[in-house]
């Protein structure tokens, strides 16, 4: 049986995060830590939150190492863009073709060997401000 033992100030902080955080992940993880402090088993917690036992154990390990900083999702997750580093080439193509995305997609496919859909290119342009 593994439980998290909390200090009174940590309990207050977690209660505040559980009730007021805008991030659902932070609310869920803080609630899990609080329930563990109240002697709920990892098996119970995995059933309550719909995650695997190992996930709960990782949350506990993160809490023990980093405290409140471990409750949010770390940056750098998700699919990385194929277009990183090609901002200047894409900007030139947009200027040359009058913002016609079809021609930019053809350029990327022929010259760079990158096949992406129009929506991916639009999202990339929106994210980079081109």
Backbone torsions as a table, in degrees:
resi	resn	phi	psi	omega
1	UNK	NA	126.3	179.8
2	UNK	-120.8	123.1	179.1
3	UNK	-127.1	153.2	174.9
4	UNK	-95.0	128.0	177.2
5	UNK	-101.9	123.2	-175.2
6	UNK	-110.9	150.9	172.9
7	UNK	-87.3	159.0	-178.9
8	UNK	-55.6	-39.4	-179.8
9	UNK	-69.2	-32.5	176.6
10	UNK	-68.5	-37.2	178.1
11	UNK	-62.4	-44.9	179.1
12	UNK	-62.0	-43.5	-179.6
13	UNK	-63.7	-43.8	-179.6
14	UNK	-67.6	-38.5	176.7
15	UNK	-61.9	-42.9	177.9
16	UNK	-62.5	-42.8	178.1
17	UNK	-66.0	-39.9	-178.6
18	UNK	-63.5	-35.3	-177.2
19	UNK	-89.3	-31.5	-167.7
20	UNK	-117.9	-6.6	-176.2
21	UNK	-71.0	141.0	177.7
22	UNK	-78.4	-19.1	-176.9
23	UNK	-92.6	120.3	-178.7
24	UNK	-62.3	-35.8	-180.0
25	UNK	-63.2	-42.8	178.9
26	UNK	-64.7	-42.4	178.8
27	UNK	-61.1	-44.7	-178.0
28	UNK	-65.3	-46.2	-177.4
29	UNK	-68.9	-38.3	178.3
30	UNK	-67.1	-37.6	176.8
31	UNK	-63.5	-40.3	178.6
32	UNK	-61.9	-44.6	179.4
33	UNK	-63.2	-41.4	178.3
34	UNK	-63.9	-41.8	178.7
35	UNK	-65.9	-34.3	176.6
36	UNK	-65.6	-38.5	176.4
37	UNK	-61.8	-29.9	178.7
38	UNK	-88.4	18.6	172.5
39	UNK	70.8	32.6	171.6
40	UNK	-84.1	137.4	-177.3
41	UNK	-75.2	162.6	178.8
42	UNK	-62.7	-37.2	178.2
43	UNK	-62.8	-43.6	176.6
44	UNK	-61.3	-45.4	-177.8
45	UNK	-64.8	-38.0	179.0
46	UNK	-66.1	-33.3	175.6
47	UNK	-71.1	-40.0	-178.9
48	UNK	-64.6	-45.9	-173.4
49	UNK	-94.7	-3.9	176.1
50	UNK	68.5	35.0	178.2
51	UNK	-127.7	170.3	-179.4
52	UNK	-76.5	159.9	177.0
53	UNK	-56.7	-41.5	-178.6
54	UNK	-62.1	-34.0	178.8
55	UNK	-64.9	-44.9	177.8
56	UNK	-61.6	-41.5	178.9
57	UNK	-63.7	-37.2	176.2
58	UNK	-65.5	-40.8	177.3
59	UNK	-60.6	-42.3	179.0
60	UNK	-63.8	-45.6	179.3
61	UNK	-60.6	-41.9	177.3
62	UNK	-63.3	-40.5	178.9
63	UNK	-63.1	-43.6	-178.8
64	UNK	-66.4	-31.6	-179.9
65	UNK	-83.5	-47.4	-169.7
66	UNK	-118.1	-7.1	-179.5
67	UNK	66.4	-133.8	-175.4
68	UNK	-62.3	-28.9	-179.3
69	UNK	-64.3	-17.9	-177.8
70	UNK	-87.5	-4.6	-173.8
71	UNK	-77.9	-27.6	-178.8
72	UNK	-90.3	161.4	178.2
73	UNK	-73.0	134.5	-177.9
74	UNK	-73.7	150.4	178.7
75	UNK	-72.9	159.7	177.7
76	UNK	97.2	0.9	178.5
77	UNK	-85.6	160.6	177.7
78	UNK	100.0	176.8	-176.5
79	UNK	-75.6	133.7	177.4
80	UNK	-84.9	145.7	-176.7
81	UNK	-73.4	143.0	177.1
82	UNK	-78.5	-13.5	-171.8
83	UNK	-97.4	5.4	-178.7
84	UNK	-62.0	129.4	-179.5
85	UNK	93.1	-7.9	-179.1
86	UNK	-104.5	17.4	-175.6
87	UNK	-59.4	-44.0	-177.5
88	UNK	-68.5	-40.5	179.2
89	UNK	-65.0	-40.0	179.2
90	UNK	-68.7	-39.1	177.9
91	UNK	-62.1	-40.6	177.1
92	UNK	-63.4	-42.7	179.7
93	UNK	-64.5	-39.7	178.2
94	UNK	-64.1	-40.7	179.6
95	UNK	-67.1	-40.8	-177.6
96	UNK	-68.9	-38.7	-174.6
97	UNK	-103.9	15.2	174.7
98	UNK	61.6	40.2	178.2
99	UNK	63.9	24.0	174.9
100	UNK	-81.1	107.2	-173.5
101	UNK	-69.6	-25.8	179.6
102	UNK	-61.6	-43.7	178.7
103	UNK	-67.5	-35.3	177.9
104	UNK	-66.5	-40.5	177.9
105	UNK	-63.1	-40.4	177.0
106	UNK	-64.3	-41.7	176.7
107	UNK	-59.6	-46.8	-178.9
108	UNK	-61.9	-38.3	-178.9
109	UNK	-70.6	-44.9	-175.8
110	UNK	-78.4	-47.8	-172.8
111	UNK	-85.3	-37.3	-175.0
112	UNK	-104.4	-15.2	-178.4
113	UNK	72.6	25.7	-179.0
114	UNK	-109.9	121.4	178.2
115	UNK	-107.7	114.5	177.3
116	UNK	-135.0	164.8	178.2
117	UNK	-90.2	167.9	-177.7
118	UNK	-61.4	-40.3	-178.4
119	UNK	-64.5	-38.7	177.6
120	UNK	-62.3	-43.5	177.6
121	UNK	-63.3	-42.7	178.3
122	UNK	-60.3	-45.2	179.3
123	UNK	-63.5	-39.0	177.8
124	UNK	-62.7	-46.5	-179.6
125	UNK	-64.0	-38.3	178.2
126	UNK	-66.0	-43.2	-178.9
127	UNK	-67.4	-34.7	-178.6
128	UNK	-90.7	-12.4	179.4
129	UNK	82.1	17.1	178.4
130	UNK	-81.1	NA	NA
